[in-house]
Amino acid sequence: MAVAGKAGLISDELTALCEELGRRAVDAGFRVATGGRGGVMAAVSRGAHSSPRYREGDVVGVLPGYGADDANEWVDVVIPTGIGFARNMVLVSSGDVVVAVNGGAGTLSEIALAWQIGKPVVALRAGGWAEQLADRVLDDRQDEAIAGASSAAEAVQLALAAIGAATS
């Protein structure tokens, strides 16, 4: 699962939601890839580490720069790309499904890139571009709308359904 989301400071409420998303994703058997930095990315990474099913290597950070030290402390596998915003394509390509949380222009680009390459997208209704695009069809590249989720649990269930995994 690739997770796209706001890099800057986030509220305590959004932090808790992202931590739950990371934990539930690993609980469900996903590895989590993010942009590897702060905000949503750090909270999801920290949450992934809290899962009882967590194993070393479950959290991947795809960084825009060359500095591996730029990754947040919860990233297990650091991929410093040195390609700036183009890393957004690397990130969305790395997951079977993309989950978008909040976000500004960077998240918007990740949602659009995922859409263009046919990746399923789940958008958590937690503000930003993710909420604005939840339940919408962007253009004729795909027939199914971006799946809107109101909770971390629903986002993980929709992600599992999008890739055809059995849910319990």
PyMOL commands that place a pseudoatom at each C-alpha (Angstrom):
pseudoatom trace, name=CA, resn=MET, resi=1, chain=A, elem=C, hetatm=0, pos=[0.000, 0.000, 0.000]
pseudoatom trace, name=CA, resn=ALA, resi=2, chain=A, elem=C, hetatm=0, pos=[1.317, 3.417, -0.932]
pseudoatom trace, name=CA, resn=VAL, resi=3, chain=A, elem=C, hetatm=0, pos=[0.097, 6.258, 1.265]
pseudoatom trace, name=CA, resn=ALA, resi=4, chain=A, elem=C, hetatm=0, pos=[0.058, 9.825, -0.007]
pseudoatom trace, name=CA, resn=GLY, resi=5, chain=A, elem=C, hetatm=0, pos=[-0.550, 12.737, 2.316]
pseudoatom trace, name=CA, resn=LYS, resi=6, chain=A, elem=C, hetatm=0, pos=[0.354, 16.106, 3.710]
pseudoatom trace, name=CA, resn=ALA, resi=7, chain=A, elem=C, hetatm=0, pos=[4.020, 16.575, 4.565]
pseudoatom trace, name=CA, resn=GLY, resi=8, chain=A, elem=C, hetatm=0, pos=[3.725, 19.518, 6.961]
pseudoatom trace, name=CA, resn=LEU, resi=9, chain=A, elem=C, hetatm=0, pos=[2.424, 19.870, 10.465]
pseudoatom trace, name=CA, resn=ILE, resi=10, chain=A, elem=C, hetatm=0, pos=[-0.810, 18.004, 11.087]
pseudoatom trace, name=CA, resn=SER, resi=11, chain=A, elem=C, hetatm=0, pos=[-3.372, 18.129, 13.880]
pseudoatom trace, name=CA, resn=ASP, resi=12, chain=A, elem=C, hetatm=0, pos=[-3.484, 15.673, 16.755]
pseudoatom trace, name=CA, resn=GLU, resi=13, chain=A, elem=C, hetatm=0, pos=[-6.721, 14.264, 15.308]
pseudoatom trace, name=CA, resn=LEU, resi=14, chain=A, elem=C, hetatm=0, pos=[-5.149, 13.673, 11.879]
pseudoatom trace, name=CA, resn=THR, resi=15, chain=A, elem=C, hetatm=0, pos=[-2.029, 12.215, 13.532]
pseudoatom trace, name=CA, resn=ALA, resi=16, chain=A, elem=C, hetatm=0, pos=[-4.172, 9.678, 15.408]
pseudoatom trace, name=CA, resn=LEU, resi=17, chain=A, elem=C, hetatm=0, pos=[-6.073, 8.772, 12.220]
pseudoatom trace, name=CA, resn=CYS, resi=18, chain=A, elem=C, hetatm=0, pos=[-2.817, 8.242, 10.316]
pseudoatom trace, name=CA, resn=GLU, resi=19, chain=A, elem=C, hetatm=0, pos=[-1.284, 6.159, 13.084]
pseudoatom trace, name=CA, resn=GLU, resi=20, chain=A, elem=C, hetatm=0, pos=[-4.387, 3.972, 13.070]
pseudoatom trace, name=CA, resn=LEU, resi=21, chain=A, elem=C, hetatm=0, pos=[-4.184, 3.673, 9.276]
pseudoatom trace, name=CA, resn=GLY, resi=22, chain=A, elem=C, hetatm=0, pos=[-0.556, 2.526, 9.456]
pseudoatom trace, name=CA, resn=ARG, resi=23, chain=A, elem=C, hetatm=0, pos=[-1.297, 0.001, 12.213]
pseudoatom trace, name=CA, resn=ARG, resi=24, chain=A, elem=C, hetatm=0, pos=[-4.372, -1.394, 10.462]
pseudoatom trace, name=CA, resn=ALA, resi=25, chain=A, elem=C, hetatm=0, pos=[-2.542, -1.619, 7.144]
pseudoatom trace, name=CA, resn=VAL, resi=26, chain=A, elem=C, hetatm=0, pos=[0.210, -3.785, 8.640]
pseudoatom trace, name=CA, resn=ASP, resi=27, chain=A, elem=C, hetatm=0, pos=[-2.389, -5.744, 10.642]
pseudoatom trace, name=CA, resn=ALA, resi=28, chain=A, elem=C, hetatm=0, pos=[-4.033, -6.552, 7.279]
pseudoatom trace, name=CA, resn=GLY, resi=29, chain=A, elem=C, hetatm=0, pos=[-0.737, -7.765, 5.795]
pseudoatom trace, name=CA, resn=PHE, resi=30, chain=A, elem=C, hetatm=0, pos=[0.300, -4.676, 3.822]
pseudoatom trace, name=CA, resn=ARG, resi=31, chain=A, elem=C, hetatm=0, pos=[3.759, -3.198, 3.672]
pseudoatom trace, name=CA, resn=VAL, resi=32, chain=A, elem=C, hetatm=0, pos=[3.446, 0.587, 3.769]
pseudoatom trace, name=CA, resn=ALA, resi=33, chain=A, elem=C, hetatm=0, pos=[5.280, 2.931, 1.407]
pseudoatom trace, name=CA, resn=THR, resi=34, chain=A, elem=C, hetatm=0, pos=[5.182, 6.701, 1.921]
pseudoatom trace, name=CA, resn=GLY, resi=35, chain=A, elem=C, hetatm=0, pos=[7.199, 9.706, 0.845]
pseudoatom trace, name=CA, resn=GLY, resi=36, chain=A, elem=C, hetatm=0, pos=[9.246, 9.004, 3.963]
pseudoatom trace, name=CA, resn=ARG, resi=37, chain=A, elem=C, hetatm=0, pos=[9.211, 12.421, 5.530]
pseudoatom trace, name=CA, resn=GLY, resi=38, chain=A, elem=C, hetatm=0, pos=[7.011, 14.248, 8.078]
pseudoatom trace, name=CA, resn=GLY, resi=39, chain=A, elem=C, hetatm=0, pos=[3.328, 14.886, 8.664]
pseudoatom trace, name=CA, resn=VAL, resi=40, chain=A, elem=C, hetatm=0, pos=[1.002, 12.172, 7.394]
pseudoatom trace, name=CA, resn=MET, resi=41, chain=A, elem=C, hetatm=0, pos=[3.978, 10.100, 6.242]
pseudoatom trace, name=CA, resn=ALA, resi=42, chain=A, elem=C, hetatm=0, pos=[5.622, 10.007, 9.691]
pseudoatom trace, name=CA, resn=ALA, resi=43, chain=A, elem=C, hetatm=0, pos=[2.343, 9.303, 11.497]
pseudoatom trace, name=CA, resn=VAL, resi=44, chain=A, elem=C, hetatm=0, pos=[1.460, 6.407, 9.167]
pseudoatom trace, name=CA, resn=SER, resi=45, chain=A, elem=C, hetatm=0, pos=[5.002, 5.017, 9.537]
pseudoatom trace, name=CA, resn=ARG, resi=46, chain=A, elem=C, hetatm=0, pos=[4.866, 5.271, 13.341]
pseudoatom trace, name=CA, resn=GLY, resi=47, chain=A, elem=C, hetatm=0, pos=[1.467, 3.576, 13.358]
pseudoatom trace, name=CA, resn=ALA, resi=48, chain=A, elem=C, hetatm=0, pos=[2.766, 0.740, 11.189]
pseudoatom trace, name=CA, resn=HIS, resi=49, chain=A, elem=C, hetatm=0, pos=[5.438, 0.057, 13.804]
pseudoatom trace, name=CA, resn=SER, resi=50, chain=A, elem=C, hetatm=0, pos=[2.728, -0.286, 16.472]
pseudoatom trace, name=CA, resn=SER, resi=51, chain=A, elem=C, hetatm=0, pos=[1.066, -3.245, 14.754]
pseudoatom trace, name=CA, resn=PRO, resi=52, chain=A, elem=C, hetatm=0, pos=[1.548, -6.600, 16.470]
pseudoatom trace, name=CA, resn=ARG, resi=53, chain=A, elem=C, hetatm=0, pos=[2.206, -7.995, 12.955]
pseudoatom trace, name=CA, resn=TYR, resi=54, chain=A, elem=C, hetatm=0, pos=[4.956, -5.437, 12.241]
pseudoatom trace, name=CA, resn=ARG, resi=55, chain=A, elem=C, hetatm=0, pos=[8.244, -6.807, 10.933]
pseudoatom trace, name=CA, resn=GLU, resi=56, chain=A, elem=C, hetatm=0, pos=[11.432, -4.959, 10.021]
pseudoatom trace, name=CA, resn=GLY, resi=57, chain=A, elem=C, hetatm=0, pos=[11.042, -3.846, 6.408]
pseudoatom trace, name=CA, resn=ASP, resi=58, chain=A, elem=C, hetatm=0, pos=[7.292, -3.167, 6.556]
pseudoatom trace, name=CA, resn=VAL, resi=59, chain=A, elem=C, hetatm=0, pos=[7.793, 0.610, 6.212]
pseudoatom trace, name=CA, resn=VAL, resi=60, chain=A, elem=C, hetatm=0, pos=[9.357, 2.014, 3.046]
pseudoatom trace, name=CA, resn=GLY, resi=61, chain=A, elem=C, hetatm=0, pos=[10.180, 5.672, 2.455]
pseudoatom trace, name=CA, resn=VAL, resi=62, chain=A, elem=C, hetatm=0, pos=[10.598, 6.942, -1.112]
pseudoatom trace, name=CA, resn=LEU, resi=63, chain=A, elem=C, hetatm=0, pos=[12.466, 10.226, -0.685]
pseudoatom trace, name=CA, resn=PRO, resi=64, chain=A, elem=C, hetatm=0, pos=[12.679, 13.066, -3.206]
pseudoatom trace, name=CA, resn=GLY, resi=65, chain=A, elem=C, hetatm=0, pos=[16.329, 13.797, -2.461]
pseudoatom trace, name=CA, resn=TYR, resi=66, chain=A, elem=C, hetatm=0, pos=[19.599, 11.930, -2.120]
pseudoatom trace, name=CA, resn=GLY, resi=67, chain=A, elem=C, hetatm=0, pos=[19.872, 12.130, 1.670]
pseudoatom trace, name=CA, resn=ALA, resi=68, chain=A, elem=C, hetatm=0, pos=[18.826, 8.949, 3.439]
pseudoatom trace, name=CA, resn=ASP, resi=69, chain=A, elem=C, hetatm=0, pos=[18.971, 10.917, 6.691]
pseudoatom trace, name=CA, resn=ASP, resi=70, chain=A, elem=C, hetatm=0, pos=[15.944, 12.924, 5.518]
pseudoatom trace, name=CA, resn=ALA, resi=71, chain=A, elem=C, hetatm=0, pos=[13.666, 9.958, 6.243]
pseudoatom trace, name=CA, resn=ASN, resi=72, chain=A, elem=C, hetatm=0, pos=[11.544, 9.965, 9.374]
pseudoatom trace, name=CA, resn=GLU, resi=73, chain=A, elem=C, hetatm=0, pos=[12.736, 7.698, 12.162]
pseudoatom trace, name=CA, resn=TRP, resi=74, chain=A, elem=C, hetatm=0, pos=[10.083, 5.019, 11.510]
pseudoatom trace, name=CA, resn=VAL, resi=75, chain=A, elem=C, hetatm=0, pos=[11.146, 4.234, 7.943]
pseudoatom trace, name=CA, resn=ASP, resi=76, chain=A, elem=C, hetatm=0, pos=[12.798, 0.814, 7.705]
pseudoatom trace, name=CA, resn=VAL, resi=77, chain=A, elem=C, hetatm=0, pos=[13.789, 0.849, 4.040]
pseudoatom trace, name=CA, resn=VAL, resi=78, chain=A, elem=C, hetatm=0, pos=[14.932, 4.222, 2.735]
pseudoatom trace, name=CA, resn=ILE, resi=79, chain=A, elem=C, hetatm=0, pos=[14.929, 4.844, -1.013]
pseudoatom trace, name=CA, resn=PRO, resi=80, chain=A, elem=C, hetatm=0, pos=[16.625, 8.187, -1.704]
pseudoatom trace, name=CA, resn=THR, resi=81, chain=A, elem=C, hetatm=0, pos=[15.707, 8.875, -5.346]
pseudoatom trace, name=CA, resn=GLY, resi=82, chain=A, elem=C, hetatm=0, pos=[17.279, 12.264, -6.011]
pseudoatom trace, name=CA, resn=ILE, resi=83, chain=A, elem=C, hetatm=0, pos=[14.502, 12.998, -8.511]
pseudoatom trace, name=CA, resn=GLY, resi=84, chain=A, elem=C, hetatm=0, pos=[12.409, 15.523, -6.597]
pseudoatom trace, name=CA, resn=PHE, resi=85, chain=A, elem=C, hetatm=0, pos=[8.688, 15.512, -7.333]
pseudoatom trace, name=CA, resn=ALA, resi=86, chain=A, elem=C, hetatm=0, pos=[9.169, 12.748, -9.899]
pseudoatom trace, name=CA, resn=ARG, resi=87, chain=A, elem=C, hetatm=0, pos=[9.461, 10.466, -6.873]
pseudoatom trace, name=CA, resn=ASN, resi=88, chain=A, elem=C, hetatm=0, pos=[5.664, 10.730, -6.642]
pseudoatom trace, name=CA, resn=MET, resi=89, chain=A, elem=C, hetatm=0, pos=[5.440, 8.341, -9.605]
pseudoatom trace, name=CA, resn=VAL, resi=90, chain=A, elem=C, hetatm=0, pos=[7.860, 5.931, -7.927]
pseudoatom trace, name=CA, resn=LEU, resi=91, chain=A, elem=C, hetatm=0, pos=[5.754, 6.026, -4.762]
pseudoatom trace, name=CA, resn=VAL, resi=92, chain=A, elem=C, hetatm=0, pos=[2.386, 5.382, -6.401]
pseudoatom trace, name=CA, resn=SER, resi=93, chain=A, elem=C, hetatm=0, pos=[3.885, 2.676, -8.596]
pseudoatom trace, name=CA, resn=SER, resi=94, chain=A, elem=C, hetatm=0, pos=[5.204, 0.854, -5.534]
pseudoatom trace, name=CA, resn=GLY, resi=95, chain=A, elem=C, hetatm=0, pos=[1.823, -0.037, -4.054]
pseudoatom trace, name=CA, resn=ASP, resi=96, chain=A, elem=C, hetatm=0, pos=[-0.983, -2.263, -5.283]
pseudoatom trace, name=CA, resn=VAL, resi=97, chain=A, elem=C, hetatm=0, pos=[-3.326, 0.446, -4.031]
pseudoatom trace, name=CA, resn=VAL, resi=98, chain=A, elem=C, hetatm=0, pos=[-2.853, 4.103, -3.080]
pseudoatom trace, name=CA, resn=VAL, resi=99, chain=A, elem=C, hetatm=0, pos=[-4.481, 5.581, 0.013]
pseudoatom trace, name=CA, resn=ALA, resi=100, chain=A, elem=C, hetatm=0, pos=[-4.617, 9.379, 0.073]
pseudoatom trace, name=CA, resn=VAL, resi=101, chain=A, elem=C, hetatm=0, pos=[-4.946, 11.299, 3.329]
pseudoatom trace, name=CA, resn=ASN, resi=102, chain=A, elem=C, hetatm=0, pos=[-5.618, 15.030, 3.413]
pseudoatom trace, name=CA, resn=GLY, resi=103, chain=A, elem=C, hetatm=0, pos=[-2.921, 16.690, 1.345]
pseudoatom trace, name=CA, resn=GLY, resi=104, chain=A, elem=C, hetatm=0, pos=[-2.049, 19.596, -0.874]
pseudoatom trace, name=CA, resn=ALA, resi=105, chain=A, elem=C, hetatm=0, pos=[-0.591, 19.793, -4.360]
pseudoatom trace, name=CA, resn=GLY, resi=106, chain=A, elem=C, hetatm=0, pos=[1.853, 16.897, -3.828]
pseudoatom trace, name=CA, resn=THR, resi=107, chain=A, elem=C, hetatm=0, pos=[-0.949, 14.582, -2.753]
pseudoatom trace, name=CA, resn=LEU, resi=108, chain=A, elem=C, hetatm=0, pos=[-3.081, 15.828, -5.627]
pseudoatom trace, name=CA, resn=SER, resi=109, chain=A, elem=C, hetatm=0, pos=[-0.308, 14.871, -8.056]
pseudoatom trace, name=CA, resn=GLU, resi=110, chain=A, elem=C, hetatm=0, pos=[0.003, 11.429, -6.478]
pseudoatom trace, name=CA, resn=ILE, resi=111, chain=A, elem=C, hetatm=0, pos=[-3.734, 10.832, -6.763]
pseudoatom trace, name=CA, resn=ALA, resi=112, chain=A, elem=C, hetatm=0, pos=[-3.663, 11.944, -10.414]
pseudoatom trace, name=CA, resn=LEU, resi=113, chain=A, elem=C, hetatm=0, pos=[-0.640, 9.793, -11.241]
pseudoatom trace, name=CA, resn=ALA, resi=114, chain=A, elem=C, hetatm=0, pos=[-2.192, 6.731, -9.584]
pseudoatom trace, name=CA, resn=TRP, resi=115, chain=A, elem=C, hetatm=0, pos=[-5.401, 7.363, -11.534]
pseudoatom trace, name=CA, resn=GLN, resi=116, chain=A, elem=C, hetatm=0, pos=[-3.523, 7.707, -14.826]
pseudoatom trace, name=CA, resn=ILE, resi=117, chain=A, elem=C, hetatm=0, pos=[-1.699, 4.398, -14.409]
pseudoatom trace, name=CA, resn=GLY, resi=118, chain=A, elem=C, hetatm=0, pos=[-4.824, 2.553, -13.305]
pseudoatom trace, name=CA, resn=LYS, resi=119, chain=A, elem=C, hetatm=0, pos=[-3.999, 2.054, -9.626]
pseudoatom trace, name=CA, resn=PRO, resi=120, chain=A, elem=C, hetatm=0, pos=[-6.981, 1.880, -7.303]
pseudoatom trace, name=CA, resn=VAL, resi=121, chain=A, elem=C, hetatm=0, pos=[-7.186, 4.923, -5.040]
pseudoatom trace, name=CA, resn=VAL, resi=122, chain=A, elem=C, hetatm=0, pos=[-8.844, 5.162, -1.632]
pseudoatom trace, name=CA, resn=ALA, resi=123, chain=A, elem=C, hetatm=0, pos=[-9.324, 8.674, -0.273]
pseudoatom trace, name=CA, resn=LEU, resi=124, chain=A, elem=C, hetatm=0, pos=[-9.793, 9.221, 3.438]
pseudoatom trace, name=CA, resn=ARG, resi=125, chain=A, elem=C, hetatm=0, pos=[-12.291, 11.969, 4.143]
pseudoatom trace, name=CA, resn=ALA, resi=126, chain=A, elem=C, hetatm=0, pos=[-9.950, 13.951, 6.388]
pseudoatom trace, name=CA, resn=GLY, resi=127, chain=A, elem=C, hetatm=0, pos=[-9.666, 17.241, 4.547]
pseudoatom trace, name=CA, resn=GLY, resi=128, chain=A, elem=C, hetatm=0, pos=[-7.417, 18.324, 1.709]
pseudoatom trace, name=CA, resn=TRP, resi=129, chain=A, elem=C, hetatm=0, pos=[-7.459, 16.951, -1.814]
pseudoatom trace, name=CA, resn=ALA, resi=130, chain=A, elem=C, hetatm=0, pos=[-8.227, 13.435, -0.611]
pseudoatom trace, name=CA, resn=GLU, resi=131, chain=A, elem=C, hetatm=0, pos=[-11.587, 14.525, 0.758]
pseudoatom trace, name=CA, resn=GLN, resi=132, chain=A, elem=C, hetatm=0, pos=[-12.357, 16.689, -2.276]
pseudoatom trace, name=CA, resn=LEU, resi=133, chain=A, elem=C, hetatm=0, pos=[-11.774, 13.772, -4.667]
pseudoatom trace, name=CA, resn=ALA, resi=134, chain=A, elem=C, hetatm=0, pos=[-13.402, 10.992, -2.625]
pseudoatom trace, name=CA, resn=ASP, resi=135, chain=A, elem=C, hetatm=0, pos=[-16.190, 9.238, -4.525]
pseudoatom trace, name=CA, resn=ARG, resi=136, chain=A, elem=C, hetatm=0, pos=[-15.351, 11.037, -7.785]
pseudoatom trace, name=CA, resn=VAL, resi=137, chain=A, elem=C, hetatm=0, pos=[-14.444, 9.770, -11.227]
pseudoatom trace, name=CA, resn=LEU, resi=138, chain=A, elem=C, hetatm=0, pos=[-11.617, 11.960, -12.511]
pseudoatom trace, name=CA, resn=ASP, resi=139, chain=A, elem=C, hetatm=0, pos=[-11.899, 11.181, -16.226]
pseudoatom trace, name=CA, resn=ASP, resi=140, chain=A, elem=C, hetatm=0, pos=[-12.548, 8.329, -18.636]
pseudoatom trace, name=CA, resn=ARG, resi=141, chain=A, elem=C, hetatm=0, pos=[-9.348, 6.410, -17.790]
pseudoatom trace, name=CA, resn=GLN, resi=142, chain=A, elem=C, hetatm=0, pos=[-11.233, 4.456, -15.128]
pseudoatom trace, name=CA, resn=ASP, resi=143, chain=A, elem=C, hetatm=0, pos=[-14.892, 3.578, -14.629]
pseudoatom trace, name=CA, resn=GLU, resi=144, chain=A, elem=C, hetatm=0, pos=[-14.775, 3.234, -10.853]
pseudoatom trace, name=CA, resn=ALA, resi=145, chain=A, elem=C, hetatm=0, pos=[-14.732, 6.323, -8.662]
pseudoatom trace, name=CA, resn=ILE, resi=146, chain=A, elem=C, hetatm=0, pos=[-12.020, 7.007, -6.142]
pseudoatom trace, name=CA, resn=ALA, resi=147, chain=A, elem=C, hetatm=0, pos=[-13.248, 5.089, -3.104]
pseudoatom trace, name=CA, resn=GLY, resi=148, chain=A, elem=C, hetatm=0, pos=[-14.085, 7.401, -0.214]
pseudoatom trace, name=CA, resn=ALA, resi=149, chain=A, elem=C, hetatm=0, pos=[-13.447, 6.214, 3.332]
pseudoatom trace, name=CA, resn=SER, resi=150, chain=A, elem=C, hetatm=0, pos=[-14.570, 7.808, 6.581]
pseudoatom trace, name=CA, resn=SER, resi=151, chain=A, elem=C, hetatm=0, pos=[-12.219, 5.895, 8.879]
pseudoatom trace, name=CA, resn=ALA, resi=152, chain=A, elem=C, hetatm=0, pos=[-8.890, 4.110, 8.862]
pseudoatom trace, name=CA, resn=ALA, resi=153, chain=A, elem=C, hetatm=0, pos=[-10.668, 0.767, 9.206]
pseudoatom trace, name=CA, resn=GLU, resi=154, chain=A, elem=C, hetatm=0, pos=[-12.842, 1.502, 6.180]
pseudoatom trace, name=CA, resn=ALA, resi=155, chain=A, elem=C, hetatm=0, pos=[-9.819, 2.677, 4.166]
pseudoatom trace, name=CA, resn=VAL, resi=156, chain=A, elem=C, hetatm=0, pos=[-7.985, -0.599, 4.779]
pseudoatom trace, name=CA, resn=GLN, resi=157, chain=A, elem=C, hetatm=0, pos=[-11.097, -2.652, 3.955]
pseudoatom trace, name=CA, resn=LEU, resi=158, chain=A, elem=C, hetatm=0, pos=[-11.575, -0.704, 0.711]
pseudoatom trace, name=CA, resn=ALA, resi=159, chain=A, elem=C, hetatm=0, pos=[-7.879, -1.145, -0.112]
pseudoatom trace, name=CA, resn=LEU, resi=160, chain=A, elem=C, hetatm=0, pos=[-8.162, -4.896, 0.407]
pseudoatom trace, name=CA, resn=ALA, resi=161, chain=A, elem=C, hetatm=0, pos=[-11.297, -5.029, -1.723]
pseudoatom trace, name=CA, resn=ALA, resi=162, chain=A, elem=C, hetatm=0, pos=[-9.628, -2.977, -4.468]
pseudoatom trace, name=CA, resn=ILE, resi=163, chain=A, elem=C, hetatm=0, pos=[-6.870, -5.548, -4.851]
pseudoatom trace, name=CA, resn=GLY, resi=164, chain=A, elem=C, hetatm=0, pos=[-9.235, -8.507, -4.535]
pseudoatom trace, name=CA, resn=ALA, resi=165, chain=A, elem=C, hetatm=0, pos=[-7.958, -9.679, -1.155]
pseudoatom trace, name=CA, resn=ALA, resi=166, chain=A, elem=C, hetatm=0, pos=[-10.255, -11.563, 1.172]
pseudoatom trace, name=CA, resn=THR, resi=167, chain=A, elem=C, hetatm=0, pos=[-11.514, -9.433, 4.044]
pseudoatom trace, name=CA, resn=SER, resi=168, chain=A, elem=C, hetatm=0, pos=[-12.472, -10.680, 7.456]
for i in range(1, 168): cmd.bond("trace and resi %d" % i, "trace and resi %d" % (i + 1))
show_as sticks, trace
zoom trace
